């Protein structure tokens, strides 16, 4: 009698277990469908994940917000100098987020140098949840991701919704597109070029298009940002990696003198190279032709100028090796360059079709 009861109980447990497995699998499938795929106009949401698809090593890792991934072209650094580089940047990526992304990166590879975009030092906290999501949703689970989320979350965000994204995106069920089904379980297309966001359109700088800069009583960087900048410097030092601070050639938001003084002081205190592109006219940036959004970021023509200026500095300061004679690397980068040039020409042709005339488009 007891044997029969045990057998009956075992059968119940098995049926319950199977049902739980089916429910879990169903919820996982639904979650994969609901999480945004970022394959349309907002491709930045895939930048974190695309790094994992690149199995080469890099001389240079760039971290930061949009000023990092829109103002340096790794393709030019390779093509003209044989420098291997990757940009681990995201839209409005905060200094604490750059720290955790860099910490994760250094577990995969140890570059010669890290270039940190320092405009993000002026941003004390995240402005919208979407920016946090674009950084972390596709980041692999690790202690770095968990701590990064905790350091970045806004007051109304919940950690459980990062652990189980279905809780956050459940309302997308009525907004699903073909791409949601196409890429729910397959790899999404690589849309950057070693983390670089290519834009070939042109919108000249117009000072009247930006609101006047608000004067502040105190221009000091937030205590949190300073602490994480110190942690980035310490992390690089522990791994024997050179840390380079860099300000991109954007005209807005205005990079005021108090910001410059704080970065200069930090660089001097820690013996770091600081490159402020705003002070180097020899780069040749022309805000009539080298920006796609009126001066906020460079387009591909401006980014290529910055990269041609930056390349010799990196080669000399870091005593880098020209890797273009490495047949395996050359093959990898040749494929990327073909895609890069094709994309640039396609965007250029599309922009020309609008009837906008530019000296660049007629060269």
Secondary structure, 3 states (H helix, E strand, C coil): CHHHHHHHHHHHHHHHHHHHHHHHHHHHHHHHHHCCCCCCCCHHHHHHHHHHHCCCCCCEEEEECHHHHCCCCHHHHHHHHCCCEEEEECCCCCHHHHHHHHHHHCCCCCCCEEEEECHHHHCCCCCCHHHHHHHHCCCCCCHHHHHHHHHHCCCCCCHHHHHCCHHHHHHHHHCCCHHHHHCCCCCCCCCCECCECCCCCCCCCCHHHCCCCCCCCCCCCCHHHHHHHHHHHHHHHHCCCEEEEEECCCCCCCCCHHHHHHHHHHHHHHCCEEEEHHHCHHHCCCCCCCECCCCCCECHHHHHHHHHHHHHHHHHHHCCCCHHHCHHHHHHHHHHHHHHHHHHHHHHHHHHCCCCCCCCCCC
